[in-house]
Amino acid sequence: MPFASGNIALSICMRCGFEYPYKEVKKEAGTKLLVCPECNDGRWNAVDHPQNHPPKKLTDSVGLLNPSPQKNLIADTVFEFAEENKDDIVDYVDLFVLAP
């Protein structure tokens, strides 16, 4: 049984309650309501809006495969300089040994 074309038929918007031509009323994707063009939210309706869904869980790796040890640049430089000139800067080396 074929359906009518709806050229002169009227339909009522399920959101605002006004009459509109049958061909202008569309079904919303998220709510499945038959709504007029003014009430139609289009692609981002109240159900399918991105802010209504939690974000995807992103995993973050915590450990490194081959980590290198942290280098204390100030202390290592002082120790290298101190080994070359042991007699000249004994007090200067003692200051930087206590530095973090």
KEMI-114034 format. One record per residue: residue in three letters; x, y, z of N, C-alpha, C, CB in turn. Coordinates in steps of 0.001 Angstrom, whole numbers, padded with zeros to 6 digits, always signed. Glycine has a CB too. Layout:
// residues N
ALAXYZXYZXYZXYZ;...
***
This chain:
// residues 100
MET+000844-001172+000000+000000+000000+000000+000893+001240+000000-000962-000005+001220;PRO+000790+002092-000982+001617+003299-001057+001123+004375-000098+001632+003842-002485;PHE+002059+005200+000339+001732+006325+001226+001430+007567+000403+002891+006605+002213;ALA+000743+008522+001018+000434+009791+000359+001698+010645+000285-000698+010548+001114;SER+001755+011585-000637+002939+012417-000813+003047+013504+000247+002928+013044-002185;GLY+001942+013943+000844+001981+014938+001906+002134+016351+001411+003082+014634+002833;ASN+001726+016637+000197+001879+017989-000356+001002+019006+000360+001549+017988-001838;ILE-000206+018629+000776-001101+019587+001422-001360+019234+002885-002420+019655+000669;ALA-000689+018223+003376-000905+017786+004759-000161+018691+005735-000452+016327+004942;LEU-000653+018748+006957-000024+019519+008029+000465+018570+009120-001015+020565+008616;SER+001491+019002+009838+002028+018232+010952+002269+019176+012112+003336+017491+010553;ILE+002229+018650+013310+002435+019457+014515+003830+019168+015063+001337+019157+015594;CYS+004569+020228+015358+005903+020103+015951+005755+019560+017366+006655+021478+015956;MET+006508+018549+017711+006428+017943+019042+007111+018779+020119+007044+016566+019013;ARG+007833+019818+019736+008499+020651+020719+007736+021951+020986+009905+020961+020259;CYS+007358+022661+019954+006677+023947+020168+005163+023856+020010+007215+024977+019204;GLY+004633+022849+019315+003196+022656+019172+002558+023405+018029+002535+023045+020408;PHE+003307+024104+017197+002746+024828+016059+002590+023899+014860+003634+026029+015691;GLU+001677+024253+013953+001455+023488+012735+002427+023931+011652+000005+023643+012253;TYR+002945+022961+010924+003857+023219+009814+003497+022269+008685+005353+023047+010244;PRO+003872+022603+007462+003658+021651+006374+004379+020331+006673+004151+022244+005030;TYR+003779+019261+006274+004282+017917+006588+005717+017704+006103+003372+016863+005967;LYS+006051+018259+004956+007384+018051+004387+008471+018870+005087+007368+018394+002917;GLU+008095+019881+005874+009096+020685+006581+009504+020078+007921+008565+022084+006803;VAL+008655+019237+008478+008936+018650+009785+009938+017508+009613+007625+018144+010464;LYS+011013+017520+010435+012077+016516+010356+012218+015789+011686+013417+017172+009960;LYS+012728+014586+011632+012962+013803+012847+014377+014071+013347+012748+012279+012584;GLU+014505+014455+014621+015825+014695+015201+016559+013381+015416+015704+015459+016528;ALA+017859+013430+015283+018663+012214+015382+018695+011657+016802+020076+012487+014907;GLY+018906+012500+017801+019071+012000+019160+017781+011709+019880+019842+012964+019946;THR+016780+012577+019727+015539+012440+020496+014447+011732+019724+015046+013791+020925;LYS+014575+011613+018410+013572+010995+017534+012247+011753+017560+013341+009544+017943;LEU+012278+013051+017882+011079+013872+017862+010891+014464+016472+011158+014987+018926;LEU+009629+014629+016047+009322+015320+014805+009229+016809+015122+007992+014784+014157;VAL+010198+017585+014664+010274+019001+015022+010328+019867+013773+011500+019272+015907;CYS+009920+021136+013943+009927+022107+012853+011359+022604+012609+008979+023300+013175;PRO+011581+023330+011517+012935+023837+011249+013448+024796+012323+012960+024534+009911;GLU+012557+025555+012975+012992+026484+014022+013434+025746+015286+011866+027462+014359;CYS+012777+024652+015601+013106+023891+016818+014203+022855+016588+011863+023198+017346;ASN+014509+022562+015349+015496+021541+015038+016891+022056+015394+015420+021139+013542;ASP+017599+021306+016224+018950+021682+016636+019996+021198+015652+019252+021132+018013;GLY+019575+020463+014667+020510+019971+013659+021357+018837+014196+021404+021095+013170;ARG+022593+018881+013847+023501+017799+014218+023771+017749+015719+024806+017945+013473;TRP+023855+018903+016387+024192+018945+017812+022932+019173+018642+025234+020055+018096;ASN+022118+018161+018780+020922+018291+019604+021264+017987+021058+019801+017353+019099;ALA+020252+017998+021916+020484+017853+023358+021056+016490+023736+019193+018079+024109;VAL+020842+015471+022928+021325+014129+023268+022713+013865+022685+020341+013069+022764;ASP+022955+014293+021459+024205+013959+020766+025289+015016+020891+023927+013727+019325;HIS+025107+016027+021714+026118+017083+021823+027395+016521+022451+025580+018276+022663;PRO+028568+016900+021973+029828+016347+022493+030060+016619+023975+030979+016905+021713;GLN+029513+017709+024515+029724+017998+025928+028914+017077+026836+029370+019440+026218;ASN+027966+016337+026284+027172+015408+027093+027849+014050+027250+025801+015223+026472;HIS+028962+013836+026596+029662+012551+026663+031036+012762+027296+029800+011911+025244;PRO+031477+011860+028152+032807+012019+028758+033901+011839+027705+033005+011005+029912;PRO+035049+012454+027911+036130+012304+026940+036682+010887+026948+037249+013303+027231;LYS+037295+010534+025843+037924+009216+025762+039107+009169+026718+038378+008900+024309;LYS+039302+008015+027351+040397+007874+028294+041707+007743+027526+040177+006654+029219;LEU+042603+008659+027789+043914+008638+027153+044913+008012+028115+044361+010069+026738;THR+045639+007038+027657+046628+006392+028514+047965+007099+028354+046760+004883+028175;ASP+048672+007207+029455+049974+007853+029447+050978+006901+030075+049939+009216+030204;SER+052030+006589+029355+053061+005708+029887+053824+006447+030976+054022+005226+028765;VAL+054061+005774+032086+054721+006410+033216+056224+006190+033173+054155+005885+034523;GLY+056666+004977+032889+058089+004672+032922+058744+004801+031556+058302+003284+033456;LEU+060045+004965+031562+060831+005029+030336+061532+003706+030120+061853+006184+030388;LEU+061782+003359+028872+062417+002091+028555+063885+002075+028983+062304+001809+027065;ASN+064650+003046+028560+066077+003126+028901+066384+004516+029434+066972+002802+027664;PRO+066072+004797+030687+066312+006153+031200+067797+006370+031498+065476+006403+032473;SER+068241+007602+031372+069613+007938+031743+069570+008630+033103+070298+008852+030656;PRO+070599+008444+033922+070580+009055+035257+070683+010570+035179+071722+008503+036111;GLN+070100+011222+036174+070155+012678+036215+071573+013114+036557+069141+013246+037242;LYS+072032+014134+035892+073400+014601+036088+073364+015954+036779+074163+014691+034738;ASN+074123+016082+037860+074239+017350+038559+075383+018116+037914+074474+017147+040099;LEU+075040+019066+037050+076053+019732+036238+077029+020554+037069+075389+020619+035220;ILE+076558+021216+038113+077436+022076+038907+078454+021234+039667+076613+022937+039888;ALA+077998+020209+040369+078912+019390+041168+079870+018615+040284+078132+018426+042055;ASP+079386+018068+039151+080265+017296+038276+081340+018183+037643+079445+016603+037183;THR+080975+019387+037283+081968+020302+036700+083010+020692+037728+081288+021559+036144;VAL+082583+020925+038970+083524+021299+040025+084465+020138+040331+082769+021729+041302;PHE+083923+018912+040353+084778+017769+040648+085810+017556+039547+083934+016508+040830;GLU+085410+017731+038288+086366+017575+037196+087453+018650+037278+085643+017643+035835;PHE+087039+019873+037599+088005+020966+037712+088902+020754+038931+087278+022330+037809;ALA+088328+020188+040004+089099+019980+041230+090145+018890+041051+088172+019624+042386;GLU+089835+017867+040265+090803+016799+040062+092014+017296+039264+090143+015617+039345;GLU+091778+018242+038371+092893+018781+037601+093767+019701+038454+092372+019535+036380;ASN+093147+020463+039348+093880+021450+040156+093613+021173+041641+093457+022921+039777;LYS+094068+020067+042145+093761+019661+043520+094324+020622+044558+094298+018274+043777;ASP+095455+021156+044317+096101+021983+045328+095535+023402+045383+097584+022039+045065;ASP+094917+023885+044309+094524+025288+044224+093154+025588+044843+094520+025712+042789;ILE+092156+024711+044703+090786+025090+045071+090139+024114+046051+089931+025189+043827;VAL+090749+023823+047144+090200+022889+048118+088938+023454+048755+091237+022565+049195;ASP+088923+024718+049149+087753+025325+049789+086606+025493+048793+088123+026685+050400;TYR+086885+025772+047540+085843+025973+046529+085067+024683+046284+086459+026475+045213;VAL+085728+023548+046279+085078+022252+046077+084169+021931+047259+086131+021135+045889;ASP+084573+022224+048460+083759+021933+049638+082439+022701+049624+084536+022265+050902;LEU+082394+023877+049044+081151+024635+048929+080139+023919+048034+081435+026033+048383;PHE+080562+023373+046913+079646+022783+045956+079315+021333+046249+080213+022891+044594;VAL+080043+020689+047114+079695+019304+047475+078371+019287+048236+080824+018652+048334;LEU+078088+020309+049018+076859+020377+049790+075676+020874+048960+077056+021273+050987;ALA+075914+021437+047769+074816+021953+046932+074006+020804+046355+075364+022842+045789;PRO+072705+020979+046216+071879+019901+045652+072110+019718+044179+070420+020171+045897;
***
